[in-house]
């Protein structure tokens, strides 16, 4: 079992989201997708993230941008960094992931992928209803039903529960991946370590 905690507001999560899928398929591993709010994690256990964003080290920032484009080329995705709106309020899109996961589970991956593409590839503000409406149209979802759904208390509570679970399990950012419940990996660039662990488990 691979558990993948993700928030669509992170470009590194976009890369990890894309890259974990063929890896899981290679090993016949099931992915349990866990939408959560990384901002809630930052506010609780990783407030230094905000200081780092406000006062970046220029050389490190320049390399990070270059590194991200290298990974994007390898994954075959487009990432505009920084997007026009950054950071973005991803609450609606992440509640949307919860709602889709509950009511149209086969469309969760297409929906989340379309959200990632809209924000990181097309520089659209995913906090806006019109953007999420276009995302729904792209993947064949009823936008009105989604907007009604994300207003339900049960959906709000489920997203908070995933976020609280992440914090309780030691998560400090997105993406965070767990193997077998306790073996934690943070970030897209840890996927080679996950692959090694899966190889050993198969052997």
Backbone as a chain_set.jsonl record, in Angstrom:
{"seq": "XXXXXXXXXXXXXXXXXXXXXXXXXXXXXXXXXXXXXXXXXXXXXXXXXXXXXXXXXXXXXXXXXXXXXXXXXXXXXXXXXXXXXXXXXXXXXXXXXXXXXXXXXXXXXXXXXXXXXXXXXXXXXXXXXXXXXXXXXXXXXXXXXXXXXXXXXXXXXXXXXXXXXXXXXXXXXXXXXXXXXXXXXXXXXXXXXXXXXXXXXXX", "coords": {"N": [[0.842, -1.198, 0.0], [0.617, 2.15, -0.933], [0.498, 5.264, 0.449], [-0.475, 8.486, -0.374], [-0.125, 11.653, 0.425], [-1.39, 14.712, -0.542], [-1.414, 18.065, -1.85], [-2.728, 20.291, -4.098], [-1.587, 22.768, -4.429], [1.137, 22.747, -4.518], [4.088, 22.653, -6.452], [6.039, 20.66, -6.44], [4.561, 18.586, -5.505], [2.857, 18.159, -7.66], [4.694, 17.075, -9.486], [5.433, 14.752, -8.035], [2.952, 13.484, -7.881], [2.423, 12.855, -10.55], [4.636, 11.205, -11.095], [4.546, 9.077, -9.256], [2.588, 7.376, -10.121], [3.216, 5.645, -12.464], [5.224, 4.242, -11.182], [3.931, 2.897, -9.086], [2.269, 1.297, -10.633], [4.143, -0.308, -11.923], [4.937, -1.993, -9.883], [2.619, -3.155, -9.11], [1.272, -1.966, -7.021], [-1.141, -0.572, -4.838], [-2.465, 2.725, -4.688], [-3.332, 4.834, -2.113], [-4.959, 7.683, -2.135], [-4.566, 10.761, -0.467], [-5.966, 13.583, -0.027], [-5.126, 16.718, 1.368], [-4.647, 19.691, 3.435], [-1.917, 21.519, 2.973], [-1.231, 23.978, 3.965], [-2.449, 24.028, 6.462], [-0.829, 22.232, 7.781], [1.64, 23.582, 7.679], [0.97, 25.788, 9.291], [0.746, 24.601, 11.738], [2.971, 22.876, 12.322], [5.196, 23.647, 10.824], [6.05, 26.393, 10.559], [8.245, 27.827, 9.772], [8.424, 27.655, 7.064], [7.075, 29.8, 5.935], [8.756, 31.92, 6.575], [10.991, 31.247, 5.084], [9.956, 31.501, 2.491], [9.448, 34.232, 2.461], [11.964, 35.347, 2.741], [13.984, 34.381, 0.727], [17.018, 32.607, -0.124], [18.986, 33.908, -2.557], [20.729, 32.464, -4.409], [20.07, 29.808, -3.848], [17.355, 29.87, -4.436], [17.394, 30.389, -7.185], [18.597, 28.046, -8.11], [16.68, 26.191, -7.3], [14.523, 26.799, -8.971], [15.621, 26.105, -11.442], [16.103, 23.387, -10.987], [13.502, 22.468, -10.646], [12.441, 22.797, -13.229], [14.023, 20.973, -14.589], [13.111, 18.568, -13.478], [10.454, 18.761, -14.315], [10.671, 18.536, -17.103], [11.579, 15.905, -17.244], [9.374, 14.553, -16.24], [7.508, 15.191, -18.098], [5.741, 17.361, -17.946], [4.288, 20.697, -17.733], [5.417, 23.456, -15.92], [4.869, 26.538, -14.608], [6.698, 28.795, -12.909], [7.29, 31.436, -10.706], [3.695, 31.062, -10.42], [1.083, 33.398, -11.419], [-0.6, 33.908, -9.235], [0.466, 33.302, -6.152], [1.301, 32.27, -2.892], [-1.521, 30.056, -3.507], [-5.003, 29.881, -2.646], [-6.071, 26.85, -1.947], [-8.251, 25.542, -0.932], [-10.901, 25.049, -1.931], [-10.386, 23.428, -4.175], [-9.146, 21.241, -2.983], [-11.096, 20.32, -1.237], [-12.788, 19.647, -3.246], [-11.41, 17.458, -4.324], [-11.777, 15.625, -2.252], [-14.575, 15.342, -2.349], [-14.964, 14.338, -4.972], [-13.509, 11.973, -4.736], [-15.153, 10.569, -2.994], [-17.63, 10.391, -4.325], [-17.227, 9.99, -7.062], [-15.042, 8.052, -7.538], [-13.391, 7.014, -9.585], [-12.741, 9.219, -11.0], [-11.049, 10.778, -9.523], [-8.192, 10.932, -9.861], [-8.026, 11.985, -12.576], [-9.371, 14.456, -12.063], [-7.78, 15.734, -10.061], [-5.401, 15.864, -11.498], [-6.157, 17.605, -13.554], [-6.591, 19.918, -12.053], [-3.983, 20.419, -11.105], [-2.755, 20.854, -13.63], [-4.162, 23.105, -14.534], [-3.416, 25.089, -12.688], [-0.527, 24.985, -12.416], [0.433, 24.489, -15.017], [-1.073, 26.119, -16.727], [-1.352, 28.523, -15.5], [-3.658, 29.378, -14.071], [-5.945, 30.631, -11.678], [-6.784, 28.613, -9.203], [-8.421, 29.031, -7.068], [-10.658, 30.232, -7.898], [-14.072, 30.057, -8.875], [-14.808, 29.886, -11.586], [-12.601, 28.785, -12.794], [-12.429, 26.246, -11.595], [-14.83, 25.293, -12.552], [-14.253, 24.982, -15.266], [-12.309, 23.017, -15.006], [-13.889, 20.889, -14.077], [-15.51, 20.496, -16.348], [-13.597, 19.602, -18.102], [-13.018, 17.039, -17.212], [-15.405, 15.759, -17.17], [-17.28, 16.171, -15.068], [-20.048, 17.258, -13.048], [-20.236, 20.514, -12.418], [-21.906, 22.091, -10.796], [-22.866, 20.216, -8.972], [-20.485, 19.527, -7.739], [-19.746, 21.984, -6.507], [-21.859, 22.277, -4.734], [-21.376, 20.045, -3.195], [-18.836, 20.536, -2.0], [-19.501, 22.362, -0.163], [-20.675, 21.01, 1.862], [-20.733, 19.992, 5.265], [-19.678, 17.524, 5.96], [-17.768, 17.013, 3.987], [-15.969, 19.106, 4.377], [-15.142, 18.407, 6.938], [-13.911, 15.956, 6.439], [-11.665, 16.661, 4.916], [-10.288, 18.18, 6.801], [-9.843, 16.163, 8.65], [-8.069, 14.491, 7.247], [-5.914, 16.249, 7.131], [-5.326, 16.631, 9.847], [-4.665, 13.999, 10.448], [-2.36, 13.715, 8.905], [-0.611, 15.495, 10.234], [-0.468, 14.247, 12.734], [0.914, 11.993, 12.039], [3.435, 12.828, 11.494], [3.883, 14.391, 9.252], [5.174, 17.144, 7.398], [5.058, 18.583, 5.1], [4.237, 18.729, 1.538], [4.622, 16.683, -1.355], [3.845, 13.897, 0.768], [4.689, 10.601, 1.338], [3.73, 7.374, 2.358], [4.828, 4.088, 3.003], [3.501, 0.98, 3.76], [2.271, 2.04, 6.004], [3.965, 3.214, 8.023], [6.489, 3.886, 7.072], [7.959, 6.653, 6.052], [8.243, 9.065, 3.414], [9.389, 12.092, 2.035], [8.648, 14.254, -0.555], [9.034, 14.621, -4.137], [11.557, 13.886, -5.084], [12.271, 11.709, -3.593], [11.368, 9.421, -4.688], [13.074, 7.484, -6.002], [14.09, 6.179, -3.738], [11.789, 5.037, -2.722], [11.212, 3.303, -4.801], [13.383, 1.554, -4.577], [12.831, 0.408, -2.095], [10.443, -0.93, -2.714], [11.374, -2.715, -4.597], [13.004, -4.322, -2.998], [11.078, -5.386, -1.311], [9.606, -6.899, -3.096], [11.495, -8.773, -3.84]], "CA": [[0.0, 0.0, 0.0], [1.268, 3.458, -0.971], [-0.374, 6.382, 0.809], [0.088, 9.691, -0.984], [-0.741, 12.886, 0.917], [-1.096, 15.721, -1.554], [-2.106, 19.349, -1.949], [-2.482, 20.743, -5.472], [-0.925, 24.074, -4.453], [2.591, 22.539, -4.503], [4.606, 22.152, -7.726], [6.737, 19.407, -6.203], [3.512, 17.578, -5.393], [2.452, 17.872, -9.031], [5.684, 16.143, -10.016], [5.302, 13.475, -7.345], [1.653, 12.909, -8.26], [2.603, 12.266, -11.882], [5.686, 10.185, -11.123], [4.248, 7.916, -8.418], [1.62, 6.477, -10.76], [3.856, 4.528, -13.177], [5.993, 3.448, -10.215], [2.992, 1.995, -8.434], [1.816, 0.324, -11.636], [5.246, -1.243, -12.156], [5.016, -2.973, -8.794], [1.295, -3.637, -8.766], [0.938, -1.419, -5.703], [-2.31, 0.298, -4.787], [-2.235, 4.044, -4.104], [-4.412, 5.458, -1.345], [-4.769, 9.126, -2.272], [-4.965, 11.47, 0.741], [-5.976, 15.048, -0.169], [-5.062, 17.438, 2.643], [-4.265, 21.099, 3.29], [-0.546, 21.677, 3.456], [-1.184, 25.203, 4.767], [-2.773, 23.666, 7.836], [0.371, 21.606, 8.333], [2.615, 24.657, 7.912], [0.535, 26.613, 10.422], [0.833, 23.847, 12.983], [4.263, 22.255, 12.646], [6.291, 24.054, 9.937], [5.869, 27.817, 10.295], [9.457, 28.387, 9.162], [8.221, 27.692, 5.616], [6.679, 31.162, 5.561], [9.958, 32.758, 6.67], [11.829, 30.906, 3.935], [9.355, 32.119, 1.306], [9.565, 35.689, 2.544], [13.369, 35.738, 2.67], [14.714, 33.299, 0.069], [18.437, 32.761, -0.454], [18.926, 34.054, -4.021], [21.373, 31.382, -5.15], [19.274, 28.601, -3.645], [16.096, 30.059, -5.164], [17.683, 30.239, -8.614], [18.81, 26.632, -8.39], [15.412, 25.495, -7.122], [13.74, 26.999, -10.189], [16.25, 25.294, -12.477], [15.878, 21.999, -10.614], [12.097, 22.159, -10.902], [12.255, 22.641, -14.673], [14.649, 19.698, -14.965], [12.164, 17.513, -13.102], [9.259, 18.891, -15.15], [10.986, 17.946, -18.409], [11.661, 14.464, -17.073], [8.021, 14.037, -16.015], [6.669, 15.525, -19.244], [4.697, 18.32, -17.573], [4.653, 22.111, -17.757], [5.286, 24.153, -14.642], [5.226, 27.954, -14.618], [7.045, 29.149, -11.534], [6.067, 31.338, -9.913], [2.465, 31.44, -11.118], [0.657, 34.774, -11.15], [-1.129, 33.928, -7.869], [1.226, 32.353, -5.337], [0.604, 30.985, -2.846], [-2.931, 30.092, -3.879], [-5.925, 29.254, -1.708], [-6.462, 25.598, -2.599], [-9.269, 24.864, -0.116], [-12.009, 24.537, -2.757], [-9.937, 22.315, -5.023], [-8.859, 20.067, -2.16], [-12.414, 19.777, -0.862], [-13.269, 19.007, -4.463], [-10.784, 16.135, -4.402], [-12.467, 14.767, -1.288], [-15.922, 15.07, -2.867], [-14.834, 13.451, -6.129], [-13.059, 10.676, -4.228], [-16.292, 9.889, -2.364], [-18.784, 10.201, -5.2], [-16.791, 9.55, -8.401], [-13.642, 7.696, -7.254], [-12.618, 6.794, -10.805], [-12.373, 10.512, -11.577], [-10.185, 11.555, -8.627], [-6.894, 11.213, -10.491], [-8.21, 12.98, -13.642], [-9.73, 15.762, -11.507], [-6.597, 16.337, -9.44], [-4.457, 16.161, -12.583], [-6.643, 18.81, -14.233], [-6.333, 21.043, -11.151], [-2.542, 20.677, -11.212], [-2.461, 21.419, -14.953], [-4.724, 24.451, -14.628], [-2.648, 26.033, -11.872], [0.917, 25.014, -12.689], [0.735, 24.507, -16.436], [-1.791, 27.151, -17.463], [-1.33, 29.746, -14.696], [-5.015, 29.777, -13.723], [-6.157, 30.731, -10.232], [-7.701, 27.53, -8.852], [-9.347, 29.44, -6.008], [-11.803, 30.855, -8.546], [-15.097, 29.097, -9.294], [-14.832, 29.692, -13.03], [-11.499, 27.878, -13.139], [-12.838, 24.895, -11.201], [-15.892, 24.896, -13.473], [-13.588, 24.478, -16.473], [-11.682, 21.747, -14.624], [-14.958, 19.882, -14.065], [-15.895, 20.217, -17.732], [-12.503, 18.867, -18.744], [-13.0, 15.636, -16.788], [-16.747, 15.209, -17.224], [-17.966, 16.26, -13.786], [-21.068, 18.289, -12.908], [-19.661, 21.554, -11.569], [-22.887, 22.501, -9.791], [-22.875, 19.182, -7.934], [-19.235, 19.648, -6.983], [-19.785, 23.166, -5.64], [-22.774, 21.966, -3.634], [-20.724, 19.047, -2.35], [-17.734, 21.052, -1.187], [-20.076, 23.165, 0.906], [-21.196, 20.127, 2.893], [-19.873, 19.902, 6.441], [-18.971, 16.239, 5.962], [-16.605, 17.138, 3.1], [-15.028, 19.966, 5.096], [-14.599, 17.63, 8.062], [-13.027, 14.908, 5.922], [-10.394, 17.288, 4.549], [-9.612, 18.507, 8.061], [-9.399, 14.907, 9.255], [-6.846, 14.088, 6.547], [-4.846, 17.17, 7.53], [-4.976, 16.273, 11.229], [-3.977, 12.705, 10.389], [-1.011, 13.964, 8.395], [0.174, 16.095, 11.314], [-0.259, 13.232, 13.767], [1.847, 10.977, 11.54], [4.749, 13.416, 11.297], [3.994, 15.085, 7.96], [5.498, 18.569, 7.51], [4.955, 19.215, 3.788], [3.586, 17.967, 0.477], [3.896, 15.457, -1.052], [4.4, 12.941, 1.716], [4.3, 9.246, 0.958], [3.968, 6.311, 3.334], [4.754, 2.688, 2.621], [3.146, 0.095, 4.872], [1.729, 2.746, 7.159], [4.885, 3.921, 8.912], [7.743, 4.251, 6.402], [7.608, 7.944, 5.458], [9.136, 9.708, 2.453], [8.914, 13.433, 1.698], [9.105, 14.916, -1.767], [9.142, 13.923, -5.413], [12.893, 13.341, -5.315], [12.482, 10.491, -2.802], [10.783, 8.271, -5.375], [14.039, 6.391, -6.173], [14.169, 5.42, -2.485], [10.574, 4.229, -2.662], [11.376, 2.22, -5.772], [14.32, 0.598, -3.998], [12.107, -0.321, -1.04], [9.496, -1.833, -3.37], [12.177, -3.795, -5.194], [13.425, -5.237, -1.927], [9.889, -6.079, -0.825], [9.243, -7.891, -4.104], [12.507, -9.84, -3.811]], "C": [[0.877, 1.249, 0.0], [0.227, 4.5, -0.587], [0.292, 7.664, 0.33], [-0.706, 10.899, -0.503], [-0.372, 14.015, -0.038], [-1.984, 16.953, -1.424], [-1.732, 19.931, -3.299], [-1.789, 22.1, -5.552], [0.592, 23.962, -4.518], [3.083, 22.006, -5.84], [5.342, 20.829, -7.573], [5.737, 18.266, -6.049], [2.99, 17.196, -6.762], [3.403, 16.843, -9.637], [5.553, 14.772, -9.365], [4.037, 12.741, -7.717], [1.756, 12.211, -9.606], [3.545, 11.068, -11.824], [5.373, 8.946, -10.296], [3.365, 6.915, -9.147], [2.271, 5.356, -11.572], [4.684, 3.653, -12.246], [5.089, 2.439, -9.524], [2.526, 0.908, -9.399], [2.882, -0.735, -11.892], [5.262, -2.355, -11.116], [3.652, -3.523, -8.382], [0.832, -3.153, -7.409], [-0.269, -0.494, -5.81], [-1.924, 1.627, -4.147], [-3.49, 4.495, -3.375], [-4.156, 6.963, -1.375], [-5.337, 9.834, -1.044], [-4.896, 12.98, 0.503], [-5.946, 15.693, 1.222], [-4.666, 18.88, 2.373], [-2.87, 21.308, 3.861], [-0.391, 22.967, 4.261], [-1.515, 24.943, 6.223], [-1.598, 23.003, 8.537], [1.423, 22.671, 8.638], [2.249, 25.452, 9.16], [0.744, 25.92, 11.756], [2.252, 23.404, 13.32], [5.433, 22.768, 11.809], [6.173, 25.53, 9.559], [7.089, 28.46, 9.653], [9.349, 28.436, 7.641], [7.879, 29.098, 5.151], [7.876, 32.111, 5.607], [10.869, 32.515, 5.474], [11.286, 31.527, 2.653], [9.559, 33.627, 1.296], [10.998, 36.164, 2.353], [14.208, 34.639, 2.017], [16.192, 33.637, -0.111], [18.528, 32.81, -1.977], [19.542, 32.9, -4.807], [20.577, 30.084, -5.038], [17.97, 28.68, -4.42], [16.302, 29.858, -6.66], [17.877, 28.767, -8.97], [17.513, 25.85, -8.272], [14.552, 25.603, -8.374], [14.286, 26.16, -11.341], [15.981, 23.814, -12.229], [14.445, 21.572, -10.929], [11.836, 21.958, -12.391], [12.911, 21.361, -15.189], [13.71, 18.538, -14.674], [10.912, 17.556, -13.979], [9.503, 18.288, -16.532], [11.005, 16.425, -18.32], [10.275, 13.845, -16.93], [7.094, 14.318, -17.195], [5.519, 16.45, -18.906], [5.233, 19.739, -17.697], [4.454, 22.691, -16.366], [5.761, 25.59, -14.834], [5.48, 28.362, -13.172], [7.79, 30.476, -11.505], [4.846, 31.656, -10.76], [2.04, 32.841, -10.716], [0.105, 34.935, -9.735], [-0.394, 32.864, -7.071], [1.565, 32.98, -3.993], [-0.876, 31.153, -3.158], [-3.767, 29.444, -2.78], [-6.507, 28.013, -2.398], [-7.588, 24.872, -1.864], [-10.372, 24.27, -0.982], [-11.561, 23.336, -3.585], [-9.658, 21.069, -4.197], [-10.138, 19.476, -1.58], [-13.031, 19.075, -2.069], [-12.686, 17.615, -4.628], [-11.465, 15.157, -3.455], [-13.842, 14.364, -1.827], [-15.87, 14.096, -4.045], [-14.43, 12.05, -5.674], [-14.223, 9.88, -3.641], [-17.384, 9.513, -3.363], [-18.439, 9.708, -6.606], [-15.324, 9.113, -8.298], [-12.78, 7.474, -8.485], [-12.161, 8.099, -11.449], [-11.452, 11.334, -10.67], [-8.868, 11.92, -9.296], [-7.054, 12.177, -11.668], [-8.542, 14.375, -13.106], [-8.506, 16.446, -10.91], [-5.562, 16.711, -10.491], [-4.861, 17.449, -13.289], [-6.451, 20.049, -13.375], [-4.852, 21.419, -11.204], [-2.216, 21.369, -12.537], [-2.958, 22.857, -15.059], [-3.851, 25.45, -13.889], [-1.2, 26.13, -12.326], [1.255, 25.09, -14.166], [0.14, 25.678, -17.182], [-1.92, 28.459, -16.696], [-2.733, 30.281, -14.424], [-5.188, 29.704, -12.211], [-7.212, 29.716, -9.801], [-8.573, 27.851, -7.64], [-10.645, 29.998, -6.593], [-12.777, 29.804, -9.088], [-15.067, 28.837, -10.794], [-13.721, 28.75, -13.494], [-11.875, 26.442, -12.787], [-13.995, 24.391, -12.063], [-15.296, 24.334, -14.757], [-12.883, 23.148, -16.2], [-12.719, 20.628, -14.645], [-15.363, 19.499, -15.483], [-14.849, 19.358, -18.422], [-12.551, 17.381, -18.411], [-14.393, 15.021, -16.704], [-17.462, 15.148, -15.895], [-18.975, 17.406, -13.807], [-20.553, 19.338, -11.921], [-20.631, 21.981, -10.47], [-22.939, 21.495, -8.649], [-21.613, 19.26, -7.087], [-19.286, 20.837, -6.029], [-20.754, 22.958, -4.477], [-22.097, 21.015, -2.655], [-19.643, 19.617, -1.457], [-18.223, 22.01, -0.098], [-20.624, 22.329, 2.049], [-20.204, 20.002, 4.05], [-19.069, 18.602, 6.456], [-17.713, 16.288, 5.099], [-15.541, 18.009, 3.763], [-14.346, 19.181, 6.216], [-13.618, 16.562, 7.581], [-11.671, 15.48, 5.523], [-9.601, 17.661, 5.797], [-9.072, 17.241, 8.724], [-8.133, 14.392, 8.579], [-5.664, 14.95, 6.958], [-4.39, 16.86, 8.948], [-4.231, 14.944, 11.28], [-2.537, 12.878, 9.927], [-0.108, 14.512, 9.5], [0.511, 15.055, 12.368], [0.779, 12.197, 13.346], [3.209, 11.554, 11.173], [4.955, 14.136, 9.989], [4.276, 16.562, 8.205], [5.418, 19.297, 6.179], [4.311, 18.271, 2.795], [4.505, 17.869, -0.738], [4.608, 14.639, 0.017], [3.805, 11.582, 1.414], [4.64, 8.283, 2.087], [3.889, 4.961, 2.643], [4.452, 1.881, 3.873], [2.818, 0.848, 6.149], [2.687, 3.588, 7.966], [6.16, 4.421, 8.236], [7.495, 5.498, 5.56], [8.692, 8.475, 4.525], [8.538, 11.054, 2.083], [9.512, 13.892, 0.389], [9.202, 14.01, -2.977], [10.502, 13.251, -5.587], [13.212, 12.135, -4.44], [11.942, 9.248, -3.507], [11.803, 7.171, -5.693], [14.207, 5.556, -4.901], [12.951, 4.518, -2.326], [10.684, 3.044, -3.617], [12.311, 1.145, -5.225], [13.633, -0.253, -2.924], [11.123, -1.313, -1.656], [10.208, -3.003, -4.036], [12.561, -4.82, -4.147], [12.245, -6.046, -1.402], [9.483, -7.178, -1.814], [10.216, -9.071, -4.086], [12.317, -10.74, -2.601]], "O": [[1.773, 1.386, 0.834], [-0.815, 4.604, -1.235], [1.471, 7.901, 0.594], [-1.821, 11.142, -0.964], [0.805, 14.25, -0.312], [-3.123, 16.891, -0.96], [-0.549, 20.053, -3.616], [-1.437, 22.539, -6.647], [1.276, 24.985, -4.568], [2.557, 21.006, -6.327], [5.286, 19.975, -8.458], [6.022, 17.125, -6.412], [2.706, 16.023, -7.007], [2.965, 15.858, -10.231], [5.56, 13.75, -10.052], [4.039, 11.518, -7.855], [1.24, 11.108, -9.783], [3.277, 10.034, -12.437], [5.88, 7.865, -10.597], [3.389, 5.727, -8.828], [1.903, 4.196, -11.382], [4.832, 2.456, -12.489], [5.44, 1.266, -9.394], [2.404, -0.258, -9.023], [2.569, -1.914, -12.058], [5.56, -3.508, -11.425], [3.55, -4.273, -7.411], [0.084, -3.846, -6.719], [-0.392, 0.274, -6.765], [-1.156, 1.662, -3.185], [-4.576, 4.534, -3.952], [-3.24, 7.455, -0.716], [-6.458, 9.546, -0.624], [-3.873, 13.599, 0.797], [-6.654, 15.263, 2.133], [-4.383, 19.254, 1.234], [-2.669, 21.277, 5.075], [0.471, 23.054, 5.136], [-0.937, 25.558, 7.118], [-1.395, 23.187, 9.737], [2.024, 22.671, 9.712], [3.109, 25.755, 9.986], [0.901, 26.576, 12.786], [2.693, 23.536, 14.462], [6.57, 22.363, 12.055], [6.194, 25.876, 8.377], [6.979, 29.529, 9.053], [10.094, 29.171, 6.992], [8.338, 29.538, 4.097], [7.993, 33.005, 4.769], [11.446, 33.449, 4.92], [12.05, 32.021, 1.824], [9.812, 34.223, 0.249], [11.223, 37.267, 1.855], [15.051, 34.03, 2.677], [16.565, 34.804, -0.234], [18.175, 31.83, -2.634], [18.943, 32.413, -5.766], [20.429, 29.352, -6.016], [17.521, 27.687, -4.994], [15.479, 29.23, -7.326], [17.388, 28.297, -9.997], [17.268, 24.937, -9.061], [13.928, 24.629, -8.794], [13.526, 25.579, -12.115], [15.666, 23.073, -13.16], [14.204, 20.466, -11.412], [11.095, 21.054, -12.776], [12.407, 20.738, -16.123], [13.529, 17.644, -15.5], [10.371, 16.512, -14.343], [8.633, 17.604, -17.072], [10.508, 15.738, -19.212], [10.023, 12.749, -17.432], [6.01, 13.741, -17.28], [4.444, 16.352, -19.497], [6.441, 19.967, -17.758], [3.438, 22.44, -15.717], [6.918, 25.827, -15.182], [4.591, 28.284, -12.324], [8.799, 30.639, -12.19], [4.938, 32.431, -11.712], [2.585, 33.408, -9.769], [0.312, 35.97, -9.102], [-0.6, 31.668, -7.28], [2.065, 34.104, -3.948], [-1.416, 32.256, -3.081], [-3.289, 28.561, -2.068], [-7.325, 28.121, -3.311], [-7.852, 23.703, -2.147], [-10.745, 23.112, -0.794], [-12.28, 22.342, -3.681], [-9.905, 19.954, -4.658], [-10.25, 18.257, -1.446], [-13.702, 18.051, -1.937], [-13.392, 16.689, -5.029], [-11.702, 14.002, -3.808], [-14.224, 13.196, -1.77], [-16.645, 13.141, -4.102], [-14.956, 11.057, -6.175], [-14.273, 8.657, -3.776], [-17.99, 8.446, -3.259], [-19.268, 9.08, -7.265], [-14.453, 9.737, -8.905], [-11.574, 7.714, -8.449], [-11.304, 8.096, -12.332], [-11.109, 12.466, -11.009], [-8.471, 13.086, -9.298], [-6.275, 13.126, -11.761], [-8.049, 15.371, -13.635], [-8.228, 17.605, -11.217], [-4.919, 17.755, -10.389], [-4.012, 18.288, -13.59], [-6.175, 21.126, -13.904], [-4.508, 22.594, -11.333], [-1.483, 22.358, -12.558], [-2.27, 23.722, -15.601], [-3.575, 26.536, -14.399], [-0.699, 27.222, -12.592], [2.261, 25.695, -14.537], [0.73, 26.187, -18.135], [-2.533, 29.406, -17.188], [-2.977, 31.483, -14.53], [-4.64, 28.819, -11.554], [-8.405, 29.937, -10.01], [-9.383, 27.02, -7.23], [-11.617, 30.21, -5.868], [-12.369, 28.802, -9.676], [-15.273, 27.706, -11.233], [-13.885, 28.011, -14.465], [-11.666, 25.529, -13.585], [-14.122, 23.186, -12.28], [-15.775, 23.327, -15.279], [-12.861, 22.263, -17.055], [-12.459, 19.545, -15.169], [-15.539, 18.319, -15.786], [-15.179, 18.49, -19.23], [-12.168, 16.549, -19.234], [-14.551, 13.898, -16.227], [-18.175, 14.184, -15.616], [-18.777, 18.403, -14.501], [-20.449, 19.07, -10.724], [-20.216, 22.206, -9.333], [-23.044, 21.882, -7.485], [-21.66, 19.083, -5.87], [-18.91, 20.71, -4.864], [-20.496, 23.411, -3.362], [-22.228, 21.161, -1.44], [-19.532, 19.238, -0.291], [-17.456, 22.416, 0.775], [-20.998, 22.869, 3.09], [-18.994, 19.917, 3.84], [-17.924, 18.577, 6.905], [-16.702, 15.674, 5.44], [-14.353, 17.689, 3.717], [-13.135, 19.28, 6.415], [-12.613, 16.295, 8.24], [-10.639, 14.854, 5.765], [-8.385, 17.478, 5.843], [-7.978, 17.245, 9.289], [-7.223, 13.909, 9.253], [-4.548, 14.454, 7.116], [-3.19, 16.831, 9.219], [-3.287, 14.779, 12.052], [-1.616, 12.274, 10.475], [1.019, 14.051, 9.677], [1.646, 14.987, 12.841], [1.443, 11.596, 14.19], [4.047, 10.854, 10.604], [6.089, 14.466, 9.641], [3.696, 17.168, 9.106], [5.679, 20.498, 6.118], [3.894, 17.167, 3.142], [5.113, 18.868, -1.122], [5.832, 14.692, 0.143], [2.594, 11.428, 1.257], [5.708, 8.371, 2.693], [3.012, 4.716, 1.815], [5.074, 2.078, 4.917], [3.059, 0.351, 7.249], [2.274, 4.591, 8.548], [6.841, 5.292, 8.777], [6.898, 5.42, 4.486], [9.887, 8.355, 4.798], [7.335, 11.162, 1.846], [10.732, 13.919, 0.229], [9.421, 12.804, -2.863], [10.592, 12.17, -6.17], [14.31, 11.587, -4.531], [12.048, 8.142, -2.978], [11.43, 5.999, -5.657], [14.441, 4.35, -4.983], [13.059, 3.384, -1.858], [10.298, 1.924, -3.282], [12.053, -0.047, -5.396], [13.828, -1.466, -2.855], [10.989, -2.431, -1.159], [9.714, -4.13, -4.041], [12.461, -6.026, -4.37], [12.378, -7.229, -1.087], [9.066, -8.261, -1.406], [9.819, -10.219, -4.288], [13.077, -11.691, -2.414]]}, "num_chains": 1, "name": "protein.A"}
